[in-house]
Amino acid sequence: MLLGGAVATASTASAATVGSGACTHQIKLNTDVYTTVKFRTGPGTGYTATGQLSKGTDVYWQCNKGDNGKPGAWGYVTVKSGAHKGKKGWVAAQYINVPMQLD
């Protein structure tokens, strides 16, 4: 016989939204993402993915948490095109195009 009760399960993703205050480096660059990437509420896979940015989505890359080019770096962006236009959030920095300047 089963007696009344509920089983609670904990979500592993944080619903909290983390803004640019978590950044460790300023970037300030208009660019795009070079592959489809998850758009998150904070800098890490432990934060909720609120959607995806498609390859070529234009973003304003405001700042980074972590050193770009190293594993674990996350970019705080404002989306400039596509379904999430106008929204701010985080993407793994390794998927953001970094333009090269040739002299």
C-alpha positions as CSV (number, residue, x, y, z in Angstrom):
1,M,0.0,0.0,0.0
2,L,1.3,3.4,-1.0
3,L,0.8,6.2,1.5
4,G,0.4,9.8,0.4
5,G,3.6,11.8,-0.2
6,A,5.5,13.5,-3.0
7,V,8.9,12.9,-4.3
8,A,10.8,16.1,-4.9
9,T,13.5,16.3,-7.5
10,A,16.1,19.1,-7.6
11,S,17.0,20.8,-10.9
12,T,20.7,20.9,-11.6
13,A,20.5,24.1,-13.6
14,S,20.3,27.4,-11.8
15,A,17.4,29.6,-12.8
16,A,19.2,32.7,-11.5
17,T,20.2,35.3,-14.1
18,V,23.8,36.5,-13.8
19,G,24.6,39.9,-15.5
20,S,27.8,41.5,-16.6
21,G,28.9,41.9,-13.0
22,A,30.4,38.4,-13.2
23,C,32.8,39.5,-16.0
24,T,36.5,39.5,-15.5
25,H,37.5,41.0,-18.8
26,Q,35.9,43.7,-21.0
27,I,35.7,42.9,-24.7
28,K,33.2,45.4,-26.4
29,L,33.1,43.9,-29.9
30,N,30.4,43.5,-32.6
31,T,30.7,39.9,-33.9
32,D,28.7,36.7,-34.4
33,V,28.6,33.1,-33.3
34,Y,30.1,30.6,-35.7
35,T,28.0,27.6,-34.8
36,T,24.7,27.0,-33.1
37,V,25.2,27.5,-29.4
38,K,23.1,27.5,-26.2
39,F,22.2,30.9,-24.8
40,R,22.3,30.8,-20.9
41,T,21.3,32.8,-17.9
42,G,24.8,32.6,-16.4
43,P,28.5,31.8,-17.2
44,G,28.5,28.0,-17.2
45,T,26.6,24.8,-18.1
46,G,25.1,24.8,-14.6
47,Y,22.9,27.8,-15.6
48,T,19.6,27.4,-17.5
49,A,19.7,27.5,-21.3
50,T,16.9,29.8,-22.4
51,G,17.3,29.0,-26.1
52,Q,19.9,28.6,-28.9
53,L,21.6,31.1,-31.1
54,S,21.9,29.9,-34.7
55,K,25.2,30.0,-36.6
56,G,25.8,33.6,-37.8
57,T,23.6,35.3,-35.2
58,D,25.0,38.8,-34.6
59,V,26.0,39.7,-31.1
60,Y,27.6,42.5,-29.2
61,W,30.2,40.8,-27.0
62,Q,30.4,43.0,-23.9
63,C,32.7,41.1,-21.6
64,N,34.1,37.7,-20.6
65,K,34.3,35.6,-17.5
66,G,37.6,33.7,-17.7
67,D,40.4,34.1,-20.2
68,N,39.3,33.9,-23.9
69,G,41.0,31.1,-25.7
70,K,41.1,28.9,-22.6
71,P,38.6,26.3,-21.6
72,G,35.8,27.5,-19.4
73,A,35.6,31.1,-20.7
74,W,32.1,32.5,-21.1
75,G,31.0,35.6,-23.1
76,Y,28.2,38.0,-22.0
77,V,26.5,39.2,-25.1
78,T,23.5,41.2,-26.3
79,V,21.9,39.5,-29.3
80,K,21.6,41.8,-32.3
81,S,19.7,39.5,-34.7
82,G,17.5,36.4,-34.8
83,A,14.9,35.1,-32.4
84,H,16.5,36.4,-29.3
85,K,17.3,39.9,-30.6
86,G,17.6,42.4,-27.8
87,K,18.2,39.8,-25.1
88,K,21.3,39.6,-22.9
89,G,22.9,36.4,-21.8
90,W,25.9,34.1,-21.8
91,V,27.5,31.8,-24.5
92,A,30.6,29.7,-24.4
93,A,33.3,32.1,-25.6
94,Q,34.9,29.4,-27.8
95,Y,31.9,29.7,-30.2
96,I,32.2,33.5,-30.6
97,N,34.0,34.7,-33.7
98,V,37.2,36.6,-32.9
99,P,38.1,38.8,-35.9
100,M,41.8,38.9,-36.8
101,Q,43.5,42.1,-37.7
102,L,46.1,41.8,-40.4
103,D,48.6,44.7,-40.9
